[in-house]
Amino acid sequence: DQQVKQNSPSLSVQEGRISILNCDYTNSMFDYFLWYKKYPAEGPTFLISISSIKDKNEDGRFTVFLNKSAKHLSLHIVPSQPGDSAVYFCAAIQGAQKLVFGQGTRLTINP
Amino acid sequence: DAGVIQSPRHEVTEMGQEVTLRCKPISGHDYLFWYRQTMMRGLELLIYFNNNVPIDDSGMPEDRFSAKMPNASFSTLKIQPSEPRDSAVYFCASSHATRIGETQYFGPGTRLLVL
């Protein structure tokens, strides 16, 4: 039972354009959401988060949008850069410390 | 700080053998997590500890898997006997209790291949 779903295994975007990564969840009890970024042969690193009381959080080139009614969140990267090529994981908080992750989306930024 | 340290980085073993993965969390962190990454299911939480005590092991697949944390600076994840379907990347992460979510720091992972 996958409570957090990333339905796009991969995404390819041209450098300088906007990258949009999507994530859906099923558990309405989730109250905090996060995005992690993972390079090959490394562990995931925290990128950006959003509380369920907000609908948008911005940090430089990265913005996360939350649509609670649709149980959907998205990560926007603009402009996309070659260094953004990585696997991005969406995660939701269940309890104080328990993260529930999606399957990940591999983002490739083409020069 | 050296970050979360995991060993070995790669492990190849034969079906039926015992496998032990090791983790040293960041000093001062009081939560430790074990995750498994597969293509189909992404990152799955297997078990987590708070102050060396197992809090939630509901993600442990079956009795072949066990985890221990004998002290604040060391944890092991053991698979006995191992099976080919256990092949995955296993991550250890640690965090501090004061903030949720974003302070989970991951190690580089152990890539396990069971033949």
Backbone of each chain as ProteinMPNN parsed JSONL, in Angstrom:
{"seq_chain_A": "DQQVKQNSPSLSVQEGRISILNCDYTNSMFDYFLWYKKYPAEGPTFLISISSIKDKNEDGRFTVFLNKSAKHLSLHIVPSQPGDSAVYFCAAIQGAQKLVFGQGTRLTINP", "coords_chain_A": {"N_chain_A": [[0.849, -1.18, 0.0], [1.026, 1.87, -1.162], [1.473, 4.856, 0.197], [2.482, 7.278, -0.51], [2.998, 8.547, -3.628], [4.915, 8.72, -6.563], [4.385, 9.165, -9.703], [5.785, 9.458, -12.032], [8.543, 7.981, -13.24], [10.75, 9.086, -14.449], [12.091, 12.176, -15.762], [12.8, 14.54, -18.21], [14.419, 17.553, -18.881], [15.115, 20.663, -20.448], [18.033, 22.612, -19.974], [17.727, 25.605, -18.126], [15.0, 25.794, -18.424], [11.788, 25.219, -16.792], [11.476, 22.755, -14.257], [9.146, 20.387, -13.234], [8.127, 18.422, -10.69], [6.046, 15.849, -9.567], [3.826, 14.668, -6.953], [1.734, 12.475, -5.221], [-0.481, 11.773, -2.502], [-2.118, 9.598, -0.142], [-2.945, 9.527, 2.485], [-4.723, 11.415, 4.63], [-3.905, 12.28, 7.072], [-1.321, 13.055, 7.069], [0.858, 15.734, 7.824], [3.01, 17.197, 7.149], [5.372, 17.801, 4.664], [8.061, 16.778, 2.524], [10.855, 17.242, 0.333], [13.474, 15.33, -0.964], [16.736, 15.05, -2.305], [18.763, 13.056, -4.396], [21.948, 12.032, -5.281], [23.867, 9.785, -7.409], [25.357, 7.016, -5.733], [25.321, 8.275, -3.286], [23.726, 9.224, -0.177], [20.27, 10.282, 0.281], [19.581, 13.821, 0.439], [18.203, 16.489, 2.3], [15.965, 18.814, 0.799], [13.749, 20.722, 0.553], [10.828, 21.756, 2.405], [7.33, 21.617, 3.43], [4.666, 22.748, 5.413], [1.414, 21.483, 6.262], [-0.319, 23.549, 6.693], [0.257, 25.503, 4.975], [0.33, 26.586, 1.513], [2.346, 26.983, -0.192], [5.862, 27.064, -0.471], [8.95, 28.633, -0.708], [12.311, 28.531, -1.795], [14.908, 29.971, -2.941], [15.707, 28.79, -6.083], [13.896, 26.799, -5.882], [10.591, 25.717, -5.377], [7.895, 24.57, -3.499], [4.651, 23.348, -3.867], [1.507, 22.849, -2.352], [-1.485, 21.099, -2.545], [-4.016, 20.484, -0.721], [-6.659, 19.563, -0.918], [-6.638, 18.067, -3.195], [-4.777, 16.265, -2.499], [-2.086, 16.49, -3.287], [1.228, 17.329, -4.174], [3.813, 19.422, -5.505], [7.05, 19.992, -6.894], [8.829, 22.693, -8.006], [11.415, 23.689, -10.08], [13.277, 26.339, -11.015], [15.422, 28.553, -12.736], [16.189, 25.437, -14.367], [19.174, 23.592, -13.794], [22.227, 21.946, -14.859], [23.373, 20.641, -12.625], [21.188, 19.95, -11.175], [20.355, 17.523, -11.954], [19.343, 14.498, -10.803], [17.95, 12.063, -8.502], [14.769, 12.606, -7.221], [13.011, 12.529, -4.255], [9.844, 12.46, -2.855], [8.368, 12.98, 0.325], [6.432, 12.241, 3.262], [5.357, 13.173, 6.522], [4.666, 10.983, 9.141], [3.628, 10.824, 12.192], [6.021, 11.884, 14.693], [8.659, 11.526, 13.749], [8.674, 9.744, 11.671], [9.192, 9.119, 8.365], [7.512, 8.801, 5.271], [8.208, 7.672, 2.157], [8.085, 8.366, -1.398], [8.439, 6.685, -4.616], [10.39, 7.907, -6.059], [11.702, 10.185, -8.567], [13.57, 10.373, -11.438], [15.405, 13.011, -12.479], [16.605, 14.566, -15.334], [18.674, 16.98, -16.598], [19.122, 18.538, -19.562], [21.751, 19.917, -21.499]], "CA_chain_A": [[0.0, 0.0, 0.0], [1.917, 3.005, -1.319], [0.754, 6.051, 0.649], [3.057, 8.425, -1.211], [3.257, 8.042, -4.972], [5.469, 9.564, -7.601], [3.981, 8.342, -10.846], [6.716, 9.613, -13.144], [9.865, 7.474, -12.853], [11.812, 9.923, -14.989], [11.703, 13.439, -16.377], [13.926, 15.161, -18.897], [14.115, 18.97, -19.059], [16.228, 21.413, -21.01], [18.662, 23.589, -19.08], [17.129, 26.933, -18.169], [13.544, 25.7, -18.367], [11.239, 24.833, -15.496], [11.245, 21.34, -13.964], [8.02, 20.193, -12.313], [8.038, 17.047, -10.208], [4.75, 15.683, -8.907], [3.72, 13.67, -5.895], [0.375, 12.32, -4.683], [-0.528, 10.998, -1.267], [-3.468, 9.09, 0.146], [-3.251, 9.631, 3.905], [-5.065, 12.796, 4.975], [-3.306, 12.598, 8.364], [0.003, 13.646, 6.865], [0.769, 17.167, 8.06], [4.269, 17.858, 6.798], [5.86, 17.154, 3.451], [9.446, 17.127, 2.251], [11.523, 16.737, -0.861], [14.874, 14.975, -0.819], [17.469, 14.928, -3.571], [19.764, 11.995, -4.244], [22.917, 11.791, -6.347], [24.358, 8.408, -7.426], [26.337, 6.584, -4.723], [25.207, 9.085, -2.086], [22.429, 9.169, 0.462], [19.403, 11.44, 0.018], [19.766, 15.015, 1.252], [17.01, 17.303, 2.396], [15.935, 19.925, -0.141], [12.761, 21.721, 0.927], [9.673, 21.153, 3.062], [6.146, 22.46, 3.556], [3.679, 22.339, 6.385], [0.075, 21.372, 5.67], [-1.081, 24.795, 6.873], [0.647, 26.393, 3.892], [0.153, 26.023, 0.177], [3.526, 27.28, -0.999], [7.1, 27.416, 0.223], [9.939, 28.942, -1.736], [13.698, 28.635, -1.337], [15.734, 30.182, -4.121], [15.129, 28.275, -7.336], [13.008, 25.682, -5.565], [9.305, 26.046, -4.769], [6.994, 23.428, -3.332], [3.24, 23.698, -3.805], [0.687, 21.81, -1.74], [-2.922, 21.175, -2.764], [-4.532, 19.493, 0.226], [-7.92, 18.977, -1.37], [-6.308, 17.061, -4.211], [-3.712, 15.426, -1.933], [-1.061, 16.567, -4.321], [2.236, 18.379, -4.06], [4.734, 19.48, -6.628], [8.303, 20.719, -6.72], [9.204, 23.448, -9.188], [12.802, 24.142, -10.11], [13.414, 27.262, -12.138], [15.657, 27.763, -13.921], [16.864, 24.164, -14.142], [20.603, 23.61, -14.083], [22.752, 20.57, -14.977], [23.598, 20.075, -11.292], [19.913, 19.487, -10.604], [20.133, 16.137, -12.385], [19.394, 13.642, -9.606], [16.661, 11.447, -8.182], [14.051, 13.399, -6.227], [12.035, 11.769, -3.477], [8.825, 13.123, -2.074], [8.153, 12.259, 1.586], [5.435, 12.809, 4.168], [5.575, 12.834, 7.93], [3.646, 10.223, 9.856], [4.226, 10.797, 13.521], [7.034, 12.921, 14.88], [9.914, 11.338, 13.037], [8.572, 8.692, 10.66], [9.013, 9.592, 7.0], [7.013, 7.861, 4.265], [8.761, 8.162, 0.903], [7.632, 7.879, -2.692], [9.379, 5.827, -5.349], [11.439, 8.731, -6.645], [11.674, 10.585, -9.974], [14.912, 10.712, -11.918], [15.393, 14.224, -13.288], [17.791, 14.783, -16.164], [18.705, 18.314, -17.203], [19.909, 18.483, -20.786], [22.354, 21.211, -21.856]], "C_chain_A": [[0.895, 1.243, 0.0], [1.157, 4.272, -0.952], [1.254, 7.325, -0.013], [3.5, 7.915, -2.577], [3.857, 9.104, -5.873], [5.322, 8.769, -8.892], [4.891, 8.476, -12.055], [8.086, 9.121, -12.723], [10.995, 8.372, -13.343], [11.233, 11.153, -15.656], [12.948, 14.046, -16.997], [13.546, 16.597, -19.244], [15.344, 19.67, -19.629], [16.742, 22.435, -19.988], [18.013, 24.961, -19.264], [15.613, 26.933, -18.103], [13.092, 25.296, -16.977], [11.096, 23.309, -15.405], [10.099, 21.26, -12.957], [7.924, 18.712, -11.968], [6.784, 16.917, -9.347], [4.739, 14.537, -7.916], [2.273, 13.649, -5.398], [0.427, 11.497, -3.404], [-1.965, 10.617, -0.959], [-3.895, 9.328, 1.591], [-3.491, 11.09, 4.292], [-4.495, 13.215, 6.332], [-1.896, 13.167, 8.237], [-0.096, 15.159, 7.059], [2.054, 17.912, 7.735], [4.872, 17.073, 5.648], [7.257, 17.674, 3.121], [9.857, 16.602, 0.888], [12.988, 16.493, -0.527], [15.457, 14.784, -2.217], [18.567, 13.895, -3.373], [20.623, 11.899, -5.495], [23.357, 10.335, -6.289], [25.423, 8.177, -6.363], [26.36, 7.469, -3.483], [23.844, 8.863, -1.443], [21.585, 10.382, 0.097], [19.756, 12.603, 0.942], [18.506, 15.859, 1.186], [17.083, 18.508, 1.46], [15.002, 21.039, 0.338], [11.56, 21.019, 1.554], [8.503, 22.131, 3.073], [5.212, 21.869, 4.595], [2.305, 22.321, 5.73], [-0.769, 22.629, 5.861], [-0.725, 25.825, 5.804], [0.329, 25.757, 2.55], [1.367, 26.261, -0.723], [4.7, 27.572, -0.072], [8.196, 27.552, -0.822], [11.325, 29.06, -1.105], [14.584, 28.738, -2.573], [15.047, 29.685, -5.379], [14.07, 27.202, -7.114], [11.737, 26.176, -4.873], [8.488, 24.777, -4.661], [5.581, 23.965, -3.154], [2.466, 22.526, -3.222], [-0.785, 22.097, -2.016], [-3.563, 20.09, -1.911], [-5.804, 18.829, -0.266], [-7.677, 17.884, -2.39], [-5.294, 16.049, -3.694], [-2.543, 15.332, -2.915], [-0.049, 17.644, -3.974], [3.183, 18.299, -5.239], [5.953, 20.309, -6.241], [8.642, 21.376, -8.04], [10.646, 23.91, -9.052], [12.937, 25.061, -11.32], [14.474, 28.322, -11.834], [16.399, 26.466, -13.579], [18.322, 24.262, -14.578], [21.116, 22.171, -14.167], [22.976, 19.89, -13.638], [22.337, 19.604, -10.603], [19.606, 18.052, -11.021], [20.384, 15.204, -11.202], [18.067, 12.904, -9.511], [16.025, 12.252, -7.054], [12.978, 12.529, -5.57], [11.105, 12.727, -2.749], [8.614, 12.309, -0.805], [7.109, 12.996, 2.418], [5.703, 12.333, 5.579], [4.373, 12.092, 8.49], [4.164, 10.039, 11.277], [5.396, 11.753, 13.567], [8.257, 12.748, 13.994], [9.816, 10.369, 11.867], [8.257, 9.277, 9.299], [8.494, 8.467, 6.111], [7.409, 8.432, 2.906], [8.006, 7.615, -0.308], [8.735, 7.097, -3.382], [10.548, 6.601, -5.939], [11.195, 9.023, -8.118], [13.077, 10.986, -10.369], [14.806, 11.897, -12.865], [16.707, 14.355, -14.034], [17.671, 16.154, -16.807], [19.656, 18.266, -18.387], [20.47, 19.858, -21.151], [21.783, 21.78, -23.151]], "O_chain_A": [[1.449, 1.619, 1.033], [0.292, 4.717, -1.706], [0.541, 8.327, -0.073], [4.281, 6.968, -2.672], [3.374, 10.234, -5.939], [6.058, 7.811, -9.13], [4.785, 7.696, -13.002], [8.744, 9.781, -11.919], [12.065, 8.419, -12.738], [10.07, 11.185, -16.059], [14.016, 14.063, -16.385], [12.49, 16.843, -19.827], [16.478, 19.302, -19.32], [15.967, 23.034, -19.242], [17.781, 25.416, -20.384], [15.002, 27.948, -17.767], [13.913, 25.06, -16.09], [10.654, 22.659, -16.352], [10.087, 21.976, -11.956], [7.677, 17.868, -12.829], [6.503, 17.771, -8.506], [5.512, 13.584, -8.012], [1.67, 14.701, -5.183], [1.284, 10.626, -3.25], [-2.907, 11.236, -1.454], [-5.09, 9.329, 1.887], [-2.565, 11.9, 4.281], [-4.591, 14.385, 6.704], [-1.349, 13.701, 9.202], [-1.008, 15.798, 6.535], [2.178, 19.106, 8.009], [4.882, 15.842, 5.655], [7.596, 18.826, 3.392], [9.282, 15.648, 0.366], [13.652, 17.32, 0.099], [14.764, 14.411, -3.163], [19.219, 13.853, -2.33], [20.124, 11.713, -6.605], [23.24, 9.7, -5.241], [26.279, 9.03, -6.125], [27.315, 7.421, -2.708], [22.919, 8.372, -2.089], [22.118, 11.399, -0.346], [20.176, 12.399, 2.081], [17.836, 15.932, 0.156], [18.128, 19.147, 1.339], [15.435, 22.178, 0.508], [11.299, 19.847, 1.28], [8.659, 23.313, 2.767], [4.997, 20.659, 4.65], [2.056, 23.046, 4.767], [-1.829, 22.757, 5.25], [-1.334, 26.893, 5.737], [0.091, 24.553, 2.456], [1.41, 25.801, -1.864], [4.558, 28.229, 0.96], [8.351, 26.703, -1.7], [11.483, 29.619, -0.019], [14.961, 27.73, -3.173], [13.937, 30.109, -5.7], [13.426, 26.754, -8.062], [11.795, 26.947, -3.915], [8.397, 24.001, -5.612], [5.345, 24.907, -2.397], [2.725, 21.367, -3.546], [-1.273, 23.196, -1.754], [-3.647, 18.931, -2.316], [-5.998, 17.634, -0.044], [-8.411, 16.897, -2.448], [-4.985, 15.076, -4.383], [-2.097, 14.251, -3.3], [-0.413, 18.735, -3.535], [3.332, 17.259, -5.88], [5.891, 21.195, -5.389], [8.733, 20.71, -9.071], [11.039, 24.457, -8.022], [12.75, 24.654, -12.467], [14.428, 28.934, -10.767], [17.152, 26.417, -12.606], [18.661, 24.907, -15.571], [20.501, 21.268, -13.601], [22.786, 18.679, -13.526], [22.398, 18.937, -9.57], [18.683, 17.437, -10.486], [21.492, 15.134, -10.672], [17.173, 13.098, -10.336], [16.674, 12.542, -6.049], [12.164, 11.892, -6.237], [11.546, 13.682, -2.11], [8.672, 11.08, -0.845], [6.929, 14.207, 2.293], [6.211, 11.233, 5.799], [3.227, 12.513, 8.335], [5.031, 9.203, 11.53], [5.723, 12.373, 12.555], [8.831, 13.736, 13.537], [10.792, 10.193, 11.138], [7.193, 9.861, 9.095], [8.967, 7.333, 6.182], [7.0, 9.535, 2.544], [7.379, 6.556, -0.25], [9.81, 6.873, -2.825], [11.576, 6.017, -6.281], [10.572, 8.235, -8.829], [13.702, 11.828, -9.724], [14.191, 11.799, -13.927], [17.785, 14.266, -13.445], [16.683, 16.45, -17.479], [20.845, 17.988, -18.234], [19.745, 20.853, -21.116], [22.188, 22.859, -23.583]]}, "seq_chain_B": "DAGVIQSPRHEVTEMGQEVTLRCKPISGHDYLFWYRQTMMRGLELLIYFNNNVPIDDSGMPEDRFSAKMPNASFSTLKIQPSEPRDSAVYFCASSHATRIGETQYFGPGTRLLVL", "coords_chain_B": {"N_chain_B": [[32.166, 17.323, 11.13], [31.928, 13.81, 10.44], [29.634, 12.83, 9.341], [26.981, 10.439, 8.701], [28.077, 7.166, 8.922], [28.461, 4.287, 7.017], [28.977, 0.774, 6.693], [29.564, -2.399, 5.112], [30.285, -0.64, 1.994], [29.596, -1.94, -0.286], [28.222, -5.156, -0.83], [28.403, -8.47, -1.706], [26.851, -11.509, -1.746], [25.994, -14.962, -1.216], [22.895, -16.663, -1.597], [21.275, -17.584, 1.383], [23.315, -17.024, 3.099], [24.505, -15.189, 5.973], [24.098, -11.723, 6.464], [25.508, -8.715, 7.563], [24.962, -5.395, 8.186], [26.366, -2.235, 8.91], [26.253, 0.732, 10.951], [27.173, 4.017, 11.849], [25.93, 6.608, 13.583], [25.504, 10.242, 13.391], [27.23, 12.044, 15.832], [25.57, 12.819, 18.829], [23.048, 12.776, 17.79], [19.798, 11.516, 18.388], [18.005, 9.859, 17.191], [17.803, 7.018, 15.087], [17.627, 5.546, 11.902], [16.741, 2.891, 9.707], [16.625, 2.291, 6.278], [15.38, 0.894, 3.192], [16.074, 0.835, -0.224], [14.436, 0.268, -3.222], [13.731, -0.231, -6.717], [11.049, -0.544, -7.283], [9.59, 0.219, -4.993], [10.733, 2.414, -3.943], [12.06, 4.37, -1.257], [11.923, 2.689, 1.703], [11.003, 2.681, 5.069], [12.481, 0.687, 7.459], [13.001, 0.222, 10.218], [13.13, 2.161, 13.257], [15.04, 3.795, 15.806], [15.01, 5.34, 19.022], [17.013, 6.988, 21.217], [18.505, 4.595, 21.437], [16.582, 2.652, 21.683], [14.332, 0.457, 20.098], [11.659, 1.801, 18.271], [9.715, 1.614, 16.264], [9.198, -1.069, 14.344], [7.719, -1.886, 12.253], [8.148, -1.901, 9.549], [9.963, -3.855, 8.976], [10.664, -6.551, 6.939], [10.357, -9.367, 7.429], [10.938, -12.159, 9.679], [13.538, -12.763, 9.136], [15.002, -10.53, 9.16], [16.761, -8.423, 11.377], [17.493, -5.888, 13.798], [19.784, -4.013, 15.734], [20.787, -1.789, 18.367], [23.241, -1.288, 20.188], [24.553, 0.778, 21.482], [24.825, 4.402, 21.599], [26.335, 5.065, 19.397], [26.408, 3.151, 17.448], [24.93, 0.822, 15.216], [23.385, -2.149, 13.941], [22.147, -3.951, 11.121], [20.798, -6.965, 10.402], [20.583, -9.727, 8.216], [19.352, -12.868, 7.98], [18.465, -16.051, 7.035], [19.925, -14.745, 4.006], [18.228, -13.722, 0.976], [17.732, -13.673, -2.626], [15.81, -11.656, -3.222], [16.285, -9.763, -1.335], [18.135, -8.082, -2.284], [19.206, -4.832, -2.642], [19.564, -1.283, -1.962], [20.665, -0.281, 1.124], [20.015, 2.109, 3.525], [21.188, 4.043, 6.23], [20.114, 6.44, 8.571], [20.284, 9.405, 10.59], [19.0, 11.548, 13.181], [18.114, 14.581, 14.992], [16.083, 15.215, 17.813], [14.748, 17.611, 17.988], [13.746, 18.898, 15.731], [11.598, 18.082, 13.07], [11.655, 15.799, 10.297], [13.364, 17.447, 8.197], [15.887, 17.179, 9.304], [16.873, 14.633, 9.033], [19.666, 12.893, 8.415], [21.339, 11.196, 5.948], [23.332, 8.26, 5.458], [25.825, 7.032, 3.08], [24.907, 4.644, 2.097], [24.539, 1.041, 1.701], [25.146, -1.151, -0.812], [23.596, -4.045, -1.533], [23.905, -7.239, -2.868], [22.431, -10.231, -3.443], [23.105, -13.379, -4.449]], "CA_chain_B": [[31.595, 16.016, 11.465], [32.077, 12.899, 9.313], [28.359, 12.405, 8.809], [26.588, 9.062, 9.007], [29.019, 6.247, 8.291], [27.93, 2.942, 6.816], [29.902, -0.216, 6.135], [30.402, -2.047, 3.96], [29.582, 0.127, 0.959], [29.079, -2.941, -1.224], [28.26, -6.516, -0.294], [27.892, -9.515, -2.588], [26.812, -12.75, -0.984], [25.165, -16.019, -1.799], [21.639, -16.963, -0.912], [21.415, -18.401, 2.578], [24.366, -16.506, 3.974], [24.164, -14.09, 6.878], [24.629, -10.42, 6.074], [25.438, -7.713, 8.629], [25.239, -4.038, 7.764], [26.736, -1.456, 10.088], [25.99, 2.168, 10.865], [27.572, 4.909, 12.931], [25.186, 7.851, 13.379], [26.157, 11.489, 13.747], [27.316, 12.196, 17.281], [24.572, 13.719, 19.399], [21.71, 12.478, 17.271], [19.158, 10.513, 19.23], [17.185, 8.972, 16.37], [18.5, 6.301, 14.025], [16.66, 4.927, 10.988], [17.212, 2.01, 8.633], [15.755, 2.3, 5.104], [15.753, 0.072, 2.052], [15.652, 1.441, -1.487], [14.272, -0.575, -4.395], [13.147, 0.492, -7.835], [9.586, -0.621, -7.267], [8.948, 0.804, -3.818], [11.444, 3.6, -3.477], [12.673, 4.277, 0.055], [11.017, 2.15, 2.724], [11.521, 2.649, 6.432], [12.446, -0.66, 8.039], [12.942, 0.308, 11.672], [13.872, 3.28, 13.8], [15.385, 3.783, 17.219], [15.147, 6.59, 19.751], [17.856, 6.718, 22.389], [18.941, 3.188, 21.358], [15.443, 1.756, 21.877], [13.511, 0.351, 18.886], [10.358, 2.433, 18.443], [8.778, 1.135, 15.262], [9.828, -2.031, 13.431], [6.641, -2.395, 11.395], [8.61, -2.018, 8.179], [10.872, -4.994, 8.811], [9.916, -7.446, 6.051], [10.057, -10.667, 8.021], [11.809, -12.516, 10.797], [14.935, -12.902, 8.708], [15.632, -9.235, 9.394], [16.819, -7.964, 12.763], [18.327, -4.703, 13.976], [20.157, -3.728, 17.111], [21.537, -0.563, 18.622], [23.787, -1.535, 21.522], [24.928, 2.046, 22.113], [24.421, 5.578, 20.829], [27.196, 5.319, 18.249], [26.537, 1.974, 16.587], [23.75, 0.004, 14.977], [23.531, -3.182, 12.918], [20.984, -4.564, 10.486], [21.247, -8.311, 10.045], [19.668, -10.545, 7.419], [19.768, -14.258, 8.121], [19.35, -16.161, 5.876], [19.644, -13.78, 2.935], [17.579, -14.216, -0.232], [17.946, -12.745, -3.752], [14.879, -10.518, -3.179], [16.795, -8.774, -0.383], [19.072, -7.214, -3.001], [18.716, -3.453, -2.588], [20.489, -0.382, -1.266], [20.213, -0.065, 2.497], [20.501, 3.371, 4.064], [21.037, 4.4, 7.626], [19.982, 7.885, 8.739], [20.13, 9.8, 11.984], [18.443, 12.893, 13.339], [17.972, 15.141, 16.323], [14.657, 15.193, 18.127], [14.109, 18.915, 18.135], [13.072, 19.313, 14.508], [11.185, 16.887, 12.343], [11.805, 15.716, 8.863], [14.514, 17.875, 7.429], [17.182, 16.889, 9.888], [17.319, 13.251, 8.859], [20.879, 12.864, 7.614], [21.529, 9.844, 5.445], [24.634, 7.757, 5.079], [25.961, 6.791, 1.638], [24.212, 3.415, 1.733], [25.214, -0.232, 1.415], [24.511, -1.844, -1.936], [23.626, -5.491, -1.268], [23.505, -8.143, -3.944], [22.353, -11.62, -2.987], [23.07, -14.23, -5.654]], "C_chain_B": [[31.653, 15.115, 10.224], [30.747, 12.522, 8.698], [28.049, 10.986, 9.229], [27.515, 8.128, 8.227], [28.396, 4.861, 8.199], [29.018, 2.026, 6.257], [29.217, -1.573, 6.076], [29.627, -1.195, 2.961], [28.953, -0.81, -0.078], [29.217, -4.307, -0.581], [27.648, -7.456, -1.32], [27.958, -10.813, -1.808], [25.925, -13.764, -1.676], [23.936, -16.253, -0.936], [21.892, -17.895, 0.267], [22.456, -17.915, 3.562], [23.817, -15.39, 4.862], [24.847, -12.812, 6.412], [24.459, -9.459, 7.243], [25.862, -6.362, 8.084], [25.44, -3.189, 9.011], [26.527, 0.029, 9.859], [26.51, 2.885, 12.099], [26.853, 6.234, 12.716], [26.032, 9.075, 13.71], [26.104, 11.654, 15.27], [26.293, 13.21, 17.782], [23.171, 13.503, 18.866], [21.082, 11.349, 18.077], [18.161, 9.63, 18.495], [18.06, 8.309, 15.319], [17.482, 5.502, 13.236], [17.392, 3.978, 10.037], [16.158, 2.007, 7.518], [16.284, 1.309, 4.077], [15.228, 0.747, 0.788], [15.586, 0.393, -2.579], [13.607, 0.24, -5.5], [11.633, 0.56, -7.718], [8.961, 0.215, -6.153], [9.644, 2.045, -3.29], [12.105, 3.362, -2.136], [11.639, 3.811, 1.078], [11.706, 2.186, 4.083], [11.383, 1.236, 6.995], [12.216, -0.602, 9.546], [13.584, 1.616, 12.1], [13.98, 3.197, 15.314], [15.357, 5.213, 17.759], [15.903, 6.285, 21.032], [18.148, 5.227, 22.544], [17.805, 2.187, 21.522], [14.638, 1.679, 20.587], [12.101, 0.88, 19.14], [9.316, 1.831, 17.498], [9.518, 0.203, 14.311], [8.795, -2.598, 12.45], [7.062, -2.55, 9.934], [9.562, -3.171, 7.931], [10.114, -6.09, 8.063], [9.492, -8.761, 6.699], [11.111, -10.993, 9.065], [13.272, -12.686, 10.405], [15.72, -11.619, 8.969], [15.62, -8.917, 10.891], [17.75, -6.769, 12.854], [18.575, -4.491, 15.455], [20.853, -2.385, 17.191], [22.086, -0.667, 20.031], [24.241, -0.279, 22.254], [24.621, 3.19, 21.148], [25.236, 5.789, 19.561], [27.285, 4.135, 17.291], [25.215, 1.23, 16.462], [24.057, -1.021, 13.888], [22.169, -3.596, 12.393], [21.456, -5.913, 9.95], [20.165, -9.019, 9.24], [20.19, -11.98, 7.461], [18.558, -15.187, 8.031], [18.961, -15.152, 4.787], [19.033, -14.487, 1.724], [17.807, -13.218, -1.366], [17.022, -11.523, -3.711], [15.28, -9.471, -2.146], [17.775, -7.814, -1.052], [18.478, -5.813, -3.124], [19.85, -2.583, -2.061], [19.885, -0.085, 0.103], [20.864, 1.212, 3.037], [20.254, 3.433, 5.563], [20.942, 5.92, 7.681], [19.888, 8.19, 10.222], [19.587, 11.214, 12.047], [18.383, 13.279, 14.804], [16.487, 15.312, 16.587], [13.979, 16.538, 18.0], [13.378, 19.384, 16.887], [12.732, 18.081, 13.693], [11.618, 16.958, 10.879], [13.138, 16.138, 8.298], [15.84, 17.554, 8.054], [17.518, 15.412, 9.897], [18.492, 13.26, 7.902], [21.178, 11.413, 7.245], [23.009, 9.517, 5.246], [24.674, 7.456, 3.59], [25.3, 5.498, 1.17], [25.135, 2.219, 1.572], [24.45, -0.908, 0.292], [24.698, -3.336, -1.738], [23.129, -6.251, -2.477], [23.574, -9.569, -3.415], [22.15, -12.508, -4.216], [22.349, -15.543, -5.398]], "O_chain_B": [[31.455, 15.581, 9.102], [30.729, 11.939, 7.614], [28.777, 10.396, 10.027], [27.706, 8.29, 7.022], [27.871, 4.333, 9.18], [29.859, 2.443, 5.461], [28.366, -1.866, 6.916], [28.412, -1.053, 3.092], [27.915, -0.503, -0.664], [30.19, -4.588, 0.118], [26.511, -7.262, -1.751], [29.007, -11.171, -1.273], [25.196, -13.438, -2.613], [23.95, -16.063, 0.28], [22.632, -18.873, 0.155], [22.481, -18.339, 4.717], [22.816, -14.747, 4.548], [26.014, -12.817, 6.019], [23.388, -9.395, 7.846], [26.975, -6.2, 7.584], [24.779, -3.389, 10.03], [26.61, 0.522, 8.734], [26.321, 2.438, 13.231], [27.146, 6.927, 11.742], [27.136, 8.957, 14.243], [25.07, 11.431, 15.901], [26.163, 14.307, 17.239], [22.205, 14.004, 19.441], [21.737, 10.361, 18.407], [17.541, 8.754, 19.098], [18.94, 8.94, 14.734], [16.594, 4.865, 13.802], [18.521, 4.242, 9.623], [14.976, 1.761, 7.758], [17.457, 0.936, 4.086], [14.076, 1.178, 0.738], [16.571, -0.299, -2.837], [12.996, 1.276, -5.238], [11.015, 1.583, -8.014], [7.922, 0.845, -6.352], [9.202, 2.653, -2.315], [12.651, 2.286, -1.89], [10.614, 4.461, 1.285], [12.856, 1.767, 4.218], [10.292, 0.666, 7.003], [11.347, -1.29, 10.079], [14.467, 2.134, 11.417], [13.136, 2.615, 15.995], [15.646, 6.168, 17.038], [15.494, 5.44, 21.828], [18.052, 4.673, 23.639], [18.049, 0.981, 21.501], [14.288, 2.716, 20.024], [11.432, 0.47, 20.089], [8.179, 1.574, 17.894], [10.378, 0.649, 13.551], [8.994, -3.675, 11.889], [6.403, -3.254, 9.169], [9.929, -3.434, 6.786], [9.044, -6.513, 8.5], [8.358, -9.203, 6.512], [12.041, -10.223, 9.304], [14.145, -12.745, 11.271], [16.951, -11.628, 8.996], [14.616, -9.112, 11.577], [18.693, -6.652, 12.071], [17.719, -4.746, 16.302], [21.432, -1.905, 16.216], [21.461, -0.183, 20.974], [24.31, -0.257, 23.482], [24.206, 2.959, 20.012], [24.864, 6.614, 18.727], [28.149, 4.115, 16.414], [24.488, 1.033, 17.436], [24.895, -0.781, 13.018], [21.174, -3.592, 13.117], [22.389, -5.988, 9.151], [18.978, -8.918, 9.55], [21.31, -12.267, 7.039], [17.686, -15.111, 8.896], [17.798, -14.764, 4.676], [19.277, -15.669, 1.477], [18.05, -12.04, -1.105], [17.433, -10.443, -4.136], [14.676, -8.4, -2.088], [18.197, -6.833, -0.439], [17.379, -5.64, -3.649], [20.941, -3.066, -1.755], [18.726, 0.316, 0.208], [22.084, 1.371, 3.009], [19.249, 2.941, 6.076], [21.618, 6.612, 6.919], [19.468, 7.348, 11.015], [19.698, 11.98, 11.09], [18.566, 12.465, 15.71], [15.717, 15.535, 15.653], [12.753, 16.604, 17.912], [12.466, 20.204, 16.989], [13.517, 17.134, 13.642], [11.9, 18.022, 10.328], [13.963, 15.292, 7.953], [16.861, 17.651, 7.373], [18.36, 14.974, 10.682], [18.345, 13.59, 6.725], [21.258, 10.533, 8.102], [23.818, 10.383, 4.911], [23.663, 7.607, 2.904], [25.151, 5.283, -0.033], [26.336, 2.359, 1.342], [23.261, -1.201, 0.42], [25.822, -3.838, -1.771], [22.074, -5.95, -3.036], [24.629, -10.046, -2.997], [21.15, -12.395, -4.924], [22.231, -16.368, -6.304]]}, "name": "protein", "num_of_chains": 2, "seq": "DQQVKQNSPSLSVQEGRISILNCDYTNSMFDYFLWYKKYPAEGPTFLISISSIKDKNEDGRFTVFLNKSAKHLSLHIVPSQPGDSAVYFCAAIQGAQKLVFGQGTRLTINPDAGVIQSPRHEVTEMGQEVTLRCKPISGHDYLFWYRQTMMRGLELLIYFNNNVPIDDSGMPEDRFSAKMPNASFSTLKIQPSEPRDSAVYFCASSHATRIGETQYFGPGTRLLVL"}
